[in-house]
Amino acid sequence: MVSWTVLLPALRWLALVVPLVDVALVLSGVLSLRTGLVVALVLEALFAVVLVVEAAAFRRAYRATRQRGGGRRAGLVAGAEAVWPPVLLRLVRAEAGVVRALWWAVRRRSAVGPDDVPLPYAGRFGLVLGAVTALGVLETAVVHVLLPWEVARWVLLAVSVYALVWVLGSGLSLFQHPHLLRDGELVLRFGHLHAITVPLGGLVSVRRRVESEHGRTVLRDGDRLVLSVMGDSNVELCVDSPVPVAGQDEPVARVAFWADDPQAVVRLLRDRAVPADR
C-alpha cells in the first residue's frame, strides 16, 4: 500500500504539471474543448485535495517554528519548505534573490551588518558582468530588428530581457553578499545562493593555498569543505577538531574558499581569530 508521504509529492507535481499539459493539448487540437474542460474540473478537485492537505502541513510547520522561538519570517519559510517541492522552492528562492539584488542595487544596499567585516570575493566578475550585459543588450536589439517573424521576434525579446535581468541580478548579488567575518564565526557566501557559517573558536591555522578546477561551487572532500569561485580557491583554514557546519551532514575540519585579497584575509583571520599561543 502506497503511503501518503509518498503519494503527496506526486500529487503536488501533478497539480502543477497536468494543467499545463491539458492547456497545451487543447490549444494543439489533440483534445476538444469539452474534453479539456472535463479534465480541468477533475484537476480542480485534485488541486482542492492537495491544497487542504498542504495547508495543514504548512500550519504545522509554521506553528512548530514559532513555538521554538522563530520569527514570523522563519515560520513562513519552514511552512513553504514543508509543502513546496524542493526544486520549485529553489527556483523561487533564486528568482526572489534576483529581484532583491536589483532592488538593492537601486537603493545601494548590501547584506553587511554594522559590526561585520566584509571580505569581497567577486572582483573577477566585474568585467565579465559588464561585458555580458553590454553584449546581451546589443544582441537583443539586433535580433529584434532583423528577425522577420513578428511573433518569434517578440517571444525572443521577452526571453532575452528576462535572461539579461537574471544575469544582472545574479551578478550584482555576488557583490552585495561578500564573505563576512563576525565575532567568533566566518560566513562564506556565493551571492544569494549559498551561505556557510564556520565557527572559529577552534581555529589553529590560516594560510594562502591556491587550487583550481574544483568541480562544483560547494564541494565536500572528506573532512574538507570548499566554496569556490569559478572553480578556484586561494585561502584554507583549519580547526583543531571538526566543527558542525549548517547544511553539512558531517563535521568539518578544513575549509577552503576564494577571496579577492587572500593575503589581507589571512592576516585578518590570524589577528582576530587565531589565539596568540597557537
KADACOR-V932828 format. One record per backbone hydrogen bond with DSSP energy under -0.5 kcal/mol. CO is the residue of the C=O (numbers start at 1). NH is the residue of the N-H. Records with the same first field share a line. If there is no record, write none. Layout:
BEGIN
CO = NH, NH
END
This chain:
BEGIN
3 = 6, 7
4 = 8
5 = 9
6 = 10
7 = 11
8 = 12
9 = 13
10 = 14
11 = 15
12 = 16
13 = 17
14 = 18
16 = 20
17 = 21
18 = 22
19 = 23
20 = 24
21 = 25
22 = 26
23 = 27
24 = 28
25 = 29, 30, 31
26 = 29
32 = 36
33 = 37
34 = 38
35 = 39
36 = 40
37 = 41
38 = 42
39 = 43
40 = 44
41 = 45
42 = 46
43 = 47
44 = 48
45 = 49
46 = 50
47 = 51
48 = 52
49 = 53
50 = 54
51 = 55
52 = 56
53 = 57
54 = 58
55 = 59
56 = 60
57 = 61
58 = 62
59 = 63
60 = 64
61 = 65
62 = 66
63 = 67
64 = 68
65 = 70
66 = 69
71 = 75
72 = 76
73 = 77
74 = 78
75 = 79
76 = 80
77 = 81
78 = 82
79 = 83
80 = 83, 84
85 = 89
86 = 90
87 = 91
88 = 92
89 = 93
90 = 94
91 = 95
92 = 96
93 = 97
94 = 98
95 = 99
96 = 100
97 = 101
98 = 102
99 = 103
100 = 104
101 = 105
102 = 106
103 = 107
104 = 108, 109
110 = 112
113 = 116
116 = 118
117 = 181
119 = 179
120 = 260
122 = 125, 126
123 = 126
124 = 128
125 = 129
126 = 130
127 = 131
128 = 132
129 = 133
130 = 134
131 = 135
132 = 136
133 = 137
134 = 138
135 = 139
136 = 140
137 = 141
138 = 142
139 = 143
140 = 144
141 = 145
142 = 146
143 = 147
148 = 150
149 = 153
150 = 154
151 = 155
152 = 156
153 = 157
154 = 158
155 = 159
156 = 160
157 = 161
158 = 162
159 = 163
160 = 164
161 = 165
162 = 166
163 = 167
164 = 168
165 = 169
166 = 170
167 = 171
168 = 172
169 = 173
170 = 174
171 = 174, 175
172 = 175, 176
173 = 177
176 = 111
177 = 191
179 = 119
180 = 182, 187
181 = 117
182 = 184, 185
184 = 200
185 = 182
186 = 188, 198
187 = 180
188 = 196
190 = 193, 194
194 = 190
196 = 188, 198
197 = 199
198 = 186
200 = 203
202 = 240
205 = 238
207 = 209, 236
211 = 233
217 = 219, 228
219 = 226
221 = 224
223 = 253, 254
224 = 221
225 = 256
226 = 219, 228
227 = 258
229 = 232
231 = 214
232 = 229
233 = 211
234 = 209
235 = 257
236 = 207
237 = 255
238 = 204, 205
243 = 252
245 = 248
252 = 243
253 = 239
254 = 225
255 = 237
256 = 227
257 = 234, 235
259 = 262
261 = 265
262 = 266
263 = 267
264 = 268
265 = 269
266 = 270
267 = 271
268 = 272
269 = 273, 274
273 = 275
275 = 278
END
